[in-house]
Amino acid sequence: MQQTQTMSLDEKLDISRRAFELLEVGDREGYSRLIRSAPMPPYLAKVAKEKIGVDFLIDGGWNLSEAEAEFGSDWLSK
């Protein structure tokens, strides 16, 4: 079984800060890539799956590590 390393709140805030700095200078691609590298909170991932669909999460390249840790590695296919 693969062990999931949890990202600290400070690490998540640092990613957000750096992403918004990219957005401020007009780098929307860099912003999007960086913001998706932070784990999506499980409750948001669950709502996105139900309301927007699995493809949105998979194709979007979202970091779903916290949702997988909470719901199990097969949660997207359930």
N, C-alpha and C positions, 0 to 999 in steps of 0.2 A: 504494500500500500504506500502511495506517495504521501509524504508529509507536507502539509501546507504551512508556510510561514506567514504569520499574521503581520500586517503592516501597522505600525504605530500611528496614532493620531498625528503626531508631529510629522511623520513621513508623508501622510496624506495631505496635511496642510501645506507642506513644502511643495508637493507636486501641484497643488491647486495654485499656490502663489506663482510658481514658475510658469504654469500654463497661462494664467491671466497676464503675466508679463509678455508672453508671446502674442496674446490677443491684442494687447495695447499697441504693439508695434506692427500689427497687421498680419501676423503669421497665423492664419486660421488653421492651416494644416498642422502646424506644430502644436497649436493649442489642442486641437482635436486628438491628435496622437498621444499627447502627454496626459490629457484628462482621462482618456480611456485606459491608461496604464494603472491608475489607482483602482483598487477594488471597488466595484459597485456594491453598495450596501445590500444585504440579502433581501430586505423588504422591497427595495426598488427593483431588484432583479426579478422578484416574484411578480410584482405588478406589471413590469415591462413584458414579461413572458405572457401573462394573461391578457393584457390589453393591446400590446403591439405585435407580439409573436416571437417565437423562437428565432426565426431568421434575423430579426433585428439584433438580437444579442450575439448570435454567432457571426453574422456577416459584418457587424459593427466592430468586432475586435475588442469588445469590452472585457475587462478583467473580472472574471466571475469566481475568483478563488474563494471569497468569503461565502458566496451563495453555495458553492460546492461543499465547503466545509460544514455549512449549516444543514443543507438539504440532501447532501449525498452527491456523488459524482455523476449519477444518472438522472438528476432532477430535471434537466431540460427535456428528456425523452419521455418523462412520465405524463 
